[in-house]
Amino acid sequence: MDVLTLSRLQFAATACFHFLFVPLTLGLSILVAIMETRFVKTGDALYLRMTKFWGKLFLINFALGVVTGITLEFQFGMNWAAFSKYVGDIFGAPLAIEATLAFFLESTFIGLWIFGWDKLSARAHAATIWVVAIASSLSAVWILLANGWMQRPVGFVLRNGRAEMVDFGALVSNIYSWAKFLHTASSAYLLGAFFVMAISAWHIARRSELEFFKRSFKIAAAFGFHAAVLTLASGAFSAIMVAKYQPTKLAAMEGVWTTRKAAPYYLLAWPAPSQERNSFQAWGVPRGLSLLAHHDPDSEVTGLKDFPRDMRPPVMATFLSFKGMVLLGMLLTLVAFLAWLVSRKDLLESNPALLRAALYCLPLPYLAIQLGWIVSEVGRQPWIVYGLLKTSDGVSKSLSTGQVLASLAGFTLYYGTLAAVDFYLLYKNARQGPSPAPQGA
Amino acid sequence: MNFAIIWFILWGVLWTVYFVLDGFDLGAGMLQPFIARGESERHAVAASIGPFWNGNEVWLLTAGGATFAAFPTAYAVMFSSLYSALLLVLFALIARGVALELRNKEPGAAWRRAWDSAFFTGSAAAALLFGVAFGNIFSGLPLDAAGYHGSLLGLLNPYGLLTGVLFVLLFLVHGALWLAIKTAGALSSRAAVAAKGLWLALVPVAVAFLAATAYATKLYDNYLAHPALFLVPLLAVAGLLGSRLASGLKAFLCSGLTIAMVTATGIIGLFPNLLPSSLDPAYSVTIANAASSPYTLKIMTVVALCFVPVVICYQLWSYRVLRQAVDPSRPSAQDEAY
């Protein structure tokens, strides 16, 4: 394998690994903040115990998200030096701003939250976790403004042999990035909700700490259902953005080979990339794809055959990841809706099937989010910046195969070990449940 | 003054603040196995930096991000050239961070011992490697038209290693003075004694570094051209003396001043280079050939001037709120969250 392939593998591995932890940080920080706020408002000690129990799980996960993020800040320069030189003038800015605006807040206030229980008033203490939650989502805004720019580059001119920023406003108001932020954030909130629902469901089924976990479940289900609706809506909006700005990605996502007007949406299809057609497609909804992609039933949808082969993304990976993500998204929305209904009516204990579903669904939002990133990044190929710079032109020239092979092996081993340790801690603490209520409280 | 010069200064300030702040975290990590006796003292060392290390490390991320935004070419050349060394720094910082966050999540003695060794190893490796990397940047990297010609072992030249040892000792003294004020009881007194002993080791290394710099680097050229700049290394010497003569918070602030002025001495000497070439100055990465466009630098200047002061305010506030020293003999309420 060459430096390019290895560098792509390494970036994919380290980014995907980082994003096993980030969504839970985004989602669970808000849920913990809600719990602590309720404690401050009601004085009910059960909410305090909930804050501490879910807070501990939050911290175990947060640690890995933080440390694996350092890698990403430096990896552009390490493996993608040509890319960094060519677009750093505009791409570096959101990264630097992310650190300045969001990481400082997040890291300073998490310290205050962990160590400030007896140093801050109850209100101020609850405020610190809200700052952490808001800063986490703020960091998502800036990193997705950076990623959104790679998907739909705006606000620059080619000058001095590189892409130079001429319109910061265009970078910040890039509609593609905001669609992406909404979709990424809401799916992360959904994942946070499923995390709390799944662990709560396990305990409710065992009748351990019933009130504690029913209340946790109820908060998470309400949050999760709303997040699910937002995930679907922002997903539909993101697809319109893709159709508008990345026709090759959309065509690969939907398996469209030939450009046509009033394109139907096939509920079942299987692409055959070597023959440049779908080997199978059925249950077409007339004009469905035109309507979804461009909000116009008669609009034209561009097919892959309009592009030379070397300008198309890997079709199977993009297609299957996209379809998998959508299916999982629908399923999770349904479960979140039922969970919300049942928990509102206080019927959780008498619905073992729902409790089981909530538990077994836990890996699914993780999977859906990873698939989403595959759609986004593999679907952008062969471009590293869509339409501007090829991935093969972005890689560092000074690296040797041995160097990157060694680092990739190192990351795999190291991250694998960390993942195992972290999973063990989460599993053990989640099973164990909250520490017993203090006597007399 | 143009924006590229402003950003050279800010670039230097970000690295300087990072080394001053994470310096005591890394120092505490290196000291833990030697001056903490028993679990409660080892826990106290970790807890003394627990609330702060993460916020301190963000200065590194910001220095990295600012290098990317303001000097993309420097970012690209620095990190792709020093690839393997930087990878080791990343692994070390990850080990340090995970160790601090996970050590108290399980009660077992073996569990905590394992994380404490990761805490020590990560801290020591990061301190040494940062010094080696900056020593090599000060003396110049083998860069020419074809790119970088060095290797990981090539970085371990005498001047690079000397700078590495200097960083390790600077951070050790800084960390010991931190533990002296931020812990209580026997641990605090032992840390104060350790600071004095380590100071004796630091002085000859610092003198050797200042002397070797004249031979191994061109850093002093700027000083000979503008002798007023010698104030900066003089302040480093003053800080060094102060960290021995003063005690408590003042001594700690003096060791911080030393680290800041040593870093500043190197970075001022580099100007206008960011990464000088040891092969041919024509291939040095300078503020002229690496800077972003004036428009980008202007935006970044506004962002930095608006938000960095706010960051400094709330970070200072967090140090104030959590100013109480950690007493190993008294388990506190905060352990519950761990």
Chai-1 contact restraints between the chains, C-beta under 6 A:
chainA,res_idxA,chainB,res_idxB,connection_type,confidence,min_distance_angstrom,max_distance_angstrom,comment,restraint_id
A,I60,B,K105,contact,1.0,0.0,6.0,A-B,restraint_1
A,A63,B,V98,contact,1.0,0.0,6.0,A-B,restraint_2
A,A63,B,E101,contact,1.0,0.0,6.0,A-B,restraint_3
A,V67,B,I94,contact,1.0,0.0,6.0,A-B,restraint_4
A,V67,B,G97,contact,1.0,0.0,6.0,A-B,restraint_5
A,V67,B,V98,contact,1.0,0.0,6.0,A-B,restraint_6
A,I70,B,L90,contact,1.0,0.0,6.0,A-B,restraint_7
A,I70,B,L93,contact,1.0,0.0,6.0,A-B,restraint_8
A,T71,B,L90,contact,1.0,0.0,6.0,A-B,restraint_9
A,E73,B,L61,contact,1.0,0.0,6.0,A-B,restraint_10
A,E73,B,G64,contact,1.0,0.0,6.0,A-B,restraint_11
A,F74,B,G64,contact,1.0,0.0,6.0,A-B,restraint_12
A,F74,B,F79,contact,1.0,0.0,6.0,A-B,restraint_13
A,G77,B,Y75,contact,1.0,0.0,6.0,A-B,restraint_14
A,G77,B,A76,contact,1.0,0.0,6.0,A-B,restraint_15
A,G77,B,F79,contact,1.0,0.0,6.0,A-B,restraint_16
A,M78,B,F79,contact,1.0,0.0,6.0,A-B,restraint_17
A,M78,B,S80,contact,1.0,0.0,6.0,A-B,restraint_18
A,M78,B,Y83,contact,1.0,0.0,6.0,A-B,restraint_19
A,A81,B,A76,contact,1.0,0.0,6.0,A-B,restraint_20
A,A81,B,S80,contact,1.0,0.0,6.0,A-B,restraint_21
A,S84,B,P72,contact,1.0,0.0,6.0,A-B,restraint_22
A,S84,B,Y75,contact,1.0,0.0,6.0,A-B,restraint_23
A,S84,B,A76,contact,1.0,0.0,6.0,A-B,restraint_24
A,K85,B,P72,contact,1.0,0.0,6.0,A-B,restraint_25
A,K85,B,T73,contact,1.0,0.0,6.0,A-B,restraint_26
A,K85,B,A76,contact,1.0,0.0,6.0,A-B,restraint_27
A,G88,B,F68,contact,1.0,0.0,6.0,A-B,restraint_28
A,G88,B,P72,contact,1.0,0.0,6.0,A-B,restraint_29
A,D89,B,S292,contact,1.0,0.0,6.0,A-B,restraint_30
A,D89,B,S293,contact,1.0,0.0,6.0,A-B,restraint_31
A,D89,B,T296,contact,1.0,0.0,6.0,A-B,restraint_32
A,G92,B,F68,contact,1.0,0.0,6.0,A-B,restraint_33
A,G92,B,A69,contact,1.0,0.0,6.0,A-B,restraint_34
A,G92,B,P72,contact,1.0,0.0,6.0,A-B,restraint_35
A,A93,B,A69,contact,1.0,0.0,6.0,A-B,restraint_36
A,L95,B,G65,contact,1.0,0.0,6.0,A-B,restraint_37
A,L95,B,F68,contact,1.0,0.0,6.0,A-B,restraint_38
A,A96,B,G65,contact,1.0,0.0,6.0,A-B,restraint_39
A,A96,B,A66,contact,1.0,0.0,6.0,A-B,restraint_40
A,A96,B,A69,contact,1.0,0.0,6.0,A-B,restraint_41
A,I97,B,V303,contact,1.0,0.0,6.0,A-B,restraint_42
A,A99,B,L61,contact,1.0,0.0,6.0,A-B,restraint_43
A,A99,B,T62,contact,1.0,0.0,6.0,A-B,restraint_44
A,A99,B,G65,contact,1.0,0.0,6.0,A-B,restraint_45
A,T100,B,T62,contact,1.0,0.0,6.0,A-B,restraint_46
A,T100,B,F307,contact,1.0,0.0,6.0,A-B,restraint_47
A,L101,B,F307,contact,1.0,0.0,6.0,A-B,restraint_48
A,F103,B,V58,contact,1.0,0.0,6.0,A-B,restraint_49
A,F103,B,L61,contact,1.0,0.0,6.0,A-B,restraint_50
A,F104,B,V58,contact,1.0,0.0,6.0,A-B,restraint_51
A,F104,B,V311,contact,1.0,0.0,6.0,A-B,restraint_52
A,S107,B,N54,contact,1.0,0.0,6.0,A-B,restraint_53
A,S107,B,G55,contact,1.0,0.0,6.0,A-B,restraint_54
A,S107,B,V58,contact,1.0,0.0,6.0,A-B,restraint_55
A,T108,B,G55,contact,1.0,0.0,6.0,A-B,restraint_56
A,T108,B,Y314,contact,1.0,0.0,6.0,A-B,restraint_57
A,T108,B,Q315,contact,1.0,0.0,6.0,A-B,restraint_58
A,T108,B,S318,contact,1.0,0.0,6.0,A-B,restraint_59
A,G111,B,P51,contact,1.0,0.0,6.0,A-B,restraint_60
A,L112,B,S318,contact,1.0,0.0,6.0,A-B,restraint_61
A,I114,B,A337,contact,1.0,0.0,6.0,A-B,restraint_62
A,F115,B,P51,contact,1.0,0.0,6.0,A-B,restraint_63
A,F115,B,L322,contact,1.0,0.0,6.0,A-B,restraint_64
A,F115,B,Q334,contact,1.0,0.0,6.0,A-B,restraint_65
A,W117,B,A333,contact,1.0,0.0,6.0,A-B,restraint_66
A,W117,B,Q334,contact,1.0,0.0,6.0,A-B,restraint_67
A,D118,B,A333,contact,1.0,0.0,6.0,A-B,restraint_68
A,K119,B,V321,contact,1.0,0.0,6.0,A-B,restraint_69
A,E164,B,S293,contact,1.0,0.0,6.0,A-B,restraint_70
A,M165,B,Y295,contact,1.0,0.0,6.0,A-B,restraint_71
A,M165,B,T296,contact,1.0,0.0,6.0,A-B,restraint_72
A,F168,B,I299,contact,1.0,0.0,6.0,A-B,restraint_73
A,S396,B,S80,contact,1.0,0.0,6.0,A-B,restraint_74
A,S398,B,S80,contact,1.0,0.0,6.0,A-B,restraint_75
A,S398,B,G147,contact,1.0,0.0,6.0,A-B,restraint_76
A,S398,B,Y148,contact,1.0,0.0,6.0,A-B,restraint_77
A,Q403,B,Y83,contact,1.0,0.0,6.0,A-B,restraint_78
A,S407,B,L87,contact,1.0,0.0,6.0,A-B,restraint_79
A,L425,B,K105,contact,1.0,0.0,6.0,A-B,restraint_80
